[in-house]
């Protein structure tokens, strides 16, 4: 009996340490190094490393390029969206950098947040004349390539709910301004696999975006290339789409590997 009680206490102690580690990581969306985790939780480095290795192997955590531990997609889905967005941003950065190098234009990553898109990451073009965005910026779904590329691939009932709650504002003369027109645009996007903002948000700017899918085909984000219409010509769109699709597949693959603990 004494041994049984000691065994229970030991298990509870282990759970407590793991929970302290997870709480520390949840409070630090940008990630923590092993040394920082040990300092913040009071768990010895060797013990903390053993727990972290198990959690990483099962896809609950992952390490970024700098070696910092971050909440993984498998665990983030069980918790707050903020942690998952931070994970998605880190997972997507290498693919975004590739798209940025290939296109030389501003590259954006965004996800659906309530009835808008929120920009999770931005790599701005080096050109003096460029399209600028900011992390945390929010924009409507109906007038952005990022928003439309996510909206088009959501479940039908969710699309209907979102469209029915929209207030269409005529931001430029090209802005989609009613539900029927938006539904036709979404049908076209589903067929071609990408969305274009052709000066719908800002006159003089053009943006092309593709969706990013998780396992079982669920859309979780979108990645885009944006630039002045004088450089981002319509003739350039197919090449940008090809580059973006490669980047989106890379993000999806890395997310799947994390989920599987690879």
C-alpha positions in Angstrom: 0.0 0.0 0.0 2.8 2.4 0.9 4.4 1.7 -2.5 1.1 2.3 -4.3 0.7 5.7 -2.6 4.3 6.6 -3.5 3.7 5.6 -7.1 0.6 7.8 -7.3 2.5 10.8 -5.8 5.3 10.3 -8.3 2.9 10.3 -11.2 1.2 13.5 -9.9 4.6 15.1 -9.6 5.5 14.3 -13.2 2.1 15.7 -14.4 2.7 18.9 -12.4 6.1 19.4 -14.0 4.8 18.9 -17.5 1.9 21.2 -16.8 4.3 23.9 -15.6 6.3 23.5 -18.8 3.2 23.8 -21.0 2.0 26.8 -19.1 5.3 28.6 -19.5 5.3 27.9 -23.3 1.7 29.0 -23.6 2.7 32.3 -22.1 5.5 32.7 -24.6 4.1 32.3 -28.1 7.5 33.1 -29.6 9.0 30.1 -27.9 11.5 29.3 -25.1 14.9 27.8 -25.0 15.6 24.8 -22.7 17.5 26.9 -20.3 14.7 29.4 -20.0 12.1 26.7 -19.5 14.2 25.2 -16.7 14.6 28.7 -15.0 10.9 29.6 -15.3 9.5 26.3 -14.1 12.1 25.1 -11.6 12.4 21.8 -13.4 15.9 20.5 -13.8 17.3 20.8 -17.3 17.8 17.1 -17.8 14.2 16.4 -16.6 12.7 19.2 -18.7 14.6 18.0 -21.7 13.2 14.5 -21.3 9.6 15.8 -21.1 10.1 18.2 -24.0 11.6 15.4 -26.2 8.5 13.2 -25.6 6.1 16.1 -26.3 8.0 17.1 -29.5 8.1 13.5 -30.7 4.3 13.2 -30.4 3.8 16.5 -32.2 2.6 18.5 -29.2 5.7 20.8 -29.4 8.2 21.6 -32.0 11.5 23.5 -32.1 12.1 26.4 -34.5 15.3 27.1 -36.4 16.8 28.8 -33.3 16.1 25.7 -31.1 13.3 27.4 -29.1 10.4 25.1 -28.1 7.0 26.3 -29.3 3.5 24.9 -28.9 2.9 22.5 -31.7 -0.3 22.3 -33.9 -1.6 19.1 -32.2 -1.6 20.8 -28.8 -2.5 24.3 -30.1 -5.8 23.0 -31.5 -6.8 22.1 -28.0 -6.1 25.6 -26.7 -6.2 29.2 -27.7 -6.0 30.4 -31.3 -3.1 32.8 -30.4 -0.7 29.9 -29.7 -1.7 28.1 -32.9 -1.2 31.3 -34.9 2.3 31.7 -33.4 3.0 28.1 -34.4 1.7 28.6 -37.9 3.8 31.7 -38.3 7.0 29.8 -37.4 6.2 26.8 -39.5 5.4 29.0 -42.5 8.4 31.4 -42.4 10.8 29.2 -44.5 8.2 28.8 -47.2 7.4 32.5 -47.1 11.1 33.4 -47.5 11.3 31.2 -50.6 8.3 32.9 -52.1 9.8 36.3 -51.2 13.2 35.4 -52.9 11.4 34.2 -56.0 9.0 37.1 -56.4 10.8 40.1 -54.8 7.4 41.3 -53.7 5.6 41.6 -50.3 4.6 38.2 -49.0 1.8 37.8 -46.5 0.4 35.0 -44.3 -3.1 35.4 -42.9 -5.8 33.3 -41.1 -9.5 33.6 -40.5 -10.3 35.3 -37.2 -14.0 35.7 -36.6 -15.4 37.6 -39.6 -12.0 39.0 -40.8 -8.6 37.9 -41.8 -5.7 38.7 -39.5 -2.2 39.0 -40.8 0.1 36.6 -39.0 3.4 37.3 -40.8 4.7 39.8 -43.4 7.9 39.9 -45.5 8.0 43.3 -47.2 9.5 43.8 -50.6 12.8 45.6 -50.8 11.5 47.8 -53.6 11.0 51.4 -52.5 7.5 51.4 -54.2 5.8 48.4 -52.6 2.6 47.2 -51.0 3.0 47.3 -47.2 1.2 45.2 -44.5 1.6 44.8 -40.8 1.4 41.7 -38.5 -1.9 41.9 -36.6 -3.6 44.0 -39.2 -7.2 43.0 -40.0 -9.0 43.2 -43.3 -12.4 42.2 -44.7 -12.8 38.8 -46.4 -14.7 40.0 -49.5 -12.1 42.5 -50.8 -8.8 40.7 -50.2 -7.2 37.9 -52.1 -6.2 36.3 -48.7 -9.7 36.5 -47.4 -11.4 35.2 -50.6 -9.0 32.3 -50.9 -9.8 31.2 -47.3 -13.5 31.9 -47.6 -13.9 29.9 -50.9 -12.7 26.6 -49.3 -14.6 26.8 -46.0 -17.6 24.4 -45.4 -20.7 25.6 -47.3 -22.7 26.4 -44.1 -19.8 28.5 -42.7 -19.6 30.4 -46.0 -23.3 31.2 -45.9 -23.1 32.4 -42.2 -20.1 34.6 -43.0 -21.6 36.2 -46.1 -24.9 36.8 -44.4 -23.2 38.8 -41.7 -21.1 40.9 -44.0 -21.5 44.6 -44.5 -20.1 45.4 -48.0 -18.2 48.7 -48.2 -17.3 50.1 -51.6 -13.6 50.7 -50.9 -12.7 51.2 -54.6 -14.7 51.1 -57.8 -13.6 47.5 -58.2 -14.7 46.3 -54.8 -17.2 43.4 -54.7 -20.3 45.0 -53.2 -23.0 42.3 -52.9 -23.4 38.7 -51.8 -24.4 37.4 -55.2 -21.3 38.7 -56.9 -19.1 37.4 -54.1 -20.6 33.9 -54.4 -19.8 33.9 -58.1 -16.2 35.0 -57.3 -15.9 32.2 -54.7 -17.0 29.6 -57.3 -14.4 30.8 -59.7 -11.7 30.7 -57.0 -12.6 27.1 -56.1 -12.3 26.1 -59.8 -8.9 27.8 -60.4 -7.5 27.3 -56.9 -6.4 30.9 -56.2 -7.8 34.4 -55.6 -6.9 37.8 -56.9 -7.4 41.2 -55.3 -7.3 43.4 -58.5 -7.3 46.9 -56.9 -10.4 46.0 -54.8 -8.8 47.1 -51.5 -6.5 49.8 -52.8 -6.3 51.4 -56.2 -2.9 50.6 -57.7 -2.3 47.4 -55.8 -2.7 43.8 -56.9 -2.5 40.7 -54.8 -2.7 37.0 -55.5 -3.2 34.4 -52.8 -3.6 30.6 -52.4 -5.1 28.6 -49.5 -3.1 26.6 -47.1 -4.6 23.3 -46.1 -4.2 21.1 -43.1 -4.9 17.4 -42.9 -8.2 16.1 -44.5 -8.3 19.2 -46.7 -9.2 21.8 -44.0 -8.3 25.3 -45.0 -6.3 27.0 -42.2 -4.6 30.0 -43.7 -3.6 31.7 -47.0 -0.3 33.0 -48.4 -0.1 35.8 -50.8 2.1 38.0 -53.0 1.2 41.7 -53.2 2.7 44.5 -55.2 1.9 47.6 -57.3 -0.2 46.8 -60.3 2.5 48.2 -62.5 4.8 45.3 -61.5 2.2 42.8 -60.5 0.7 42.6 -63.9 -2.0 40.2 -64.9 0.5 38.4 -67.1 2.6 37.7 -64.0 -0.2 36.1 -62.0 0.3 32.5 -63.3 4.0 32.5 -62.3 3.2 33.9 -58.8 0.5 31.2 -58.4 2.9 28.4 -59.1 5.4 29.8 -56.6 2.7 30.3 -54.0 1.3 26.8 -54.5 4.7 25.3 -53.9 5.0 27.4 -50.7 1.5 26.4 -49.5 2.4 22.7 -50.0 5.6 23.1 -48.0 3.7 24.6 -45.1 1.1 21.8 -45.2 3.7 19.2 -45.3 5.6 20.6 -42.4 2.4 20.9 -40.3 1.6 17.3 -41.1 5.1 16.2 -40.1 4.7 18.1 -36.8 1.4 16.5 -36.1 2.8 13.0 -36.7 5.8 13.8 -34.6 8.4 13.5 -37.4 
